[in-house]
Amino acid sequence: MTINLEFPHGLPAFETEKRFRLTQSLERSPLLFLESETTPGLSFLLLPLAAIDPGYRLALSAEDRELIRNDGNDANLVCLAVLTAGEDSPPTANLLAPVVINLASGRAVQAVRSDRAYSHKHPLLTQQAPCS
């Protein structure tokens, strides 16, 4: 699956990047890749919010709804978390600023919440006892 997307204001720290491709393969499901159409090598790894926190409560501002042309029909929205994985740290998900896509319009935003209900470094793995 590949979907072409427009981010009218770009992404935070990448404001000039407005055109992306969202791709998913069956082999890597549920992971998705958000790849810039203009800057080779610029890509982000994403997961559906429901796979991380099934009870996640989206907080989408009126401005963000207008940018993605959402008339209040949330059935057309896909909400994804950007993942971060460092060499010496466990992977985390940004639940504070999810990527919200309106499938009907092909427009998307990274919707930064005004509250602190979620973290930008939500742990993906729980601590497990080492194998013996």
C-alpha positions as CSV (number, residue, x, y, z in Angstrom):
1,M,0.0,0.0,0.0
2,T,1.2,3.5,-0.8
3,I,-0.6,6.8,-0.2
4,N,0.6,10.2,-1.4
5,L,0.2,12.8,1.3
6,E,0.4,16.6,1.6
7,F,1.4,18.2,4.9
8,P,0.4,21.9,4.3
9,H,2.7,23.2,7.0
10,G,5.3,20.4,6.8
11,L,6.4,18.6,9.9
12,P,7.9,20.2,13.0
13,A,11.6,20.8,12.3
14,F,10.9,19.9,8.6
15,E,8.6,22.7,7.7
16,T,9.7,22.8,4.0
17,E,8.9,19.1,3.5
18,K,5.3,19.0,2.4
19,R,5.0,16.0,0.1
20,F,5.4,12.5,1.5
21,R,4.5,8.9,0.7
22,L,3.1,6.6,3.3
23,T,4.0,3.0,2.6
24,Q,3.2,-0.3,4.3
25,S,4.1,-3.8,3.4
26,L,2.5,-7.0,4.7
27,E,5.9,-8.3,5.8
28,R,6.5,-5.4,8.2
29,S,2.9,-4.8,9.2
30,P,1.8,-2.9,11.4
31,L,4.9,-0.7,10.8
32,L,4.5,2.1,8.2
33,F,7.1,4.4,6.6
34,L,6.6,8.1,5.9
35,E,9.1,9.0,3.1
36,S,9.7,12.5,1.7
37,E,9.0,12.8,-2.0
38,T,11.6,15.7,-2.3
39,T,14.5,14.7,0.0
40,P,15.9,11.2,-0.6
41,G,16.7,9.4,2.6
42,L,14.3,11.4,4.8
43,S,11.8,9.0,6.3
44,F,10.1,8.2,9.5
45,L,9.0,4.9,11.1
46,L,5.3,4.9,12.3
47,L,2.9,2.7,14.2
48,P,-0.9,3.1,14.4
49,L,-1.8,4.7,17.8
50,A,-4.3,1.9,18.5
51,A,-1.4,-0.6,18.4
52,I,0.4,1.4,21.1
53,D,-2.5,2.6,23.2
54,P,-6.0,1.3,22.3
55,G,-7.6,4.0,24.5
56,Y,-5.7,6.9,23.0
57,R,-7.8,10.1,23.0
58,L,-7.0,12.3,20.0
59,A,-7.0,16.1,20.6
60,L,-7.2,17.8,17.2
61,S,-7.4,21.6,17.1
62,A,-9.8,23.4,14.9
63,E,-6.8,24.7,12.8
64,D,-5.5,21.2,12.3
65,R,-9.0,20.0,11.2
66,E,-9.1,22.8,8.7
67,L,-5.7,22.1,7.4
68,I,-6.5,18.5,6.7
69,R,-10.0,19.4,5.5
70,N,-11.8,17.3,8.2
71,D,-15.4,18.2,8.6
72,G,-15.8,16.3,11.8
73,N,-16.1,12.8,10.2
74,D,-13.3,11.1,12.1
75,A,-14.0,7.8,10.3
76,N,-11.7,9.1,7.5
77,L,-8.8,9.8,9.9
78,V,-5.8,7.6,10.5
79,C,-3.7,8.4,13.6
80,L,0.0,7.3,13.7
81,A,2.8,7.7,16.2
82,V,6.4,8.5,15.0
83,L,8.9,6.1,16.5
84,T,12.4,6.8,17.7
85,A,15.0,4.1,18.2
86,G,18.5,5.0,19.4
87,E,21.5,2.7,19.4
88,D,21.7,2.8,23.2
89,S,18.1,3.3,24.2
90,P,14.9,1.4,23.9
91,P,12.4,2.5,21.2
92,T,9.8,5.1,22.0
93,A,6.7,6.5,20.4
94,N,5.6,10.2,20.1
95,L,2.1,10.2,21.5
96,L,2.2,13.9,22.2
97,A,2.2,14.8,18.5
98,P,0.7,12.1,16.4
99,V,0.6,12.2,12.6
100,V,-3.1,12.6,11.6
101,I,-4.1,11.8,8.1
102,N,-7.4,12.5,6.4
103,L,-7.7,9.7,3.8
104,A,-10.5,11.5,2.0
105,S,-8.4,14.6,1.3
106,G,-4.9,13.1,1.3
107,R,-3.8,15.8,3.7
108,A,-2.0,15.3,7.0
109,V,-0.6,17.2,10.0
110,Q,1.6,16.3,13.0
111,A,-1.0,17.4,15.6
112,V,0.9,18.7,18.6
113,R,-1.3,18.5,21.7
114,S,-1.7,21.5,23.9
115,D,-1.9,19.4,27.0
116,R,0.6,17.0,28.5
117,A,-1.7,13.9,28.6
118,Y,0.8,11.9,26.7
119,S,4.6,11.8,26.3
120,H,6.8,12.3,23.2
121,K,8.9,9.4,24.5
122,H,6.2,6.8,25.3
123,P,8.1,3.5,25.9
124,L,7.3,0.7,23.5
125,L,8.9,-2.2,25.4
126,T,8.4,-3.1,29.0
127,Q,11.3,-4.3,31.2
128,Q,11.8,-8.0,30.9
129,A,13.9,-10.3,33.0
130,P,17.1,-11.3,31.2
131,C,17.2,-14.8,29.8
132,S,19.2,-17.4,31.7
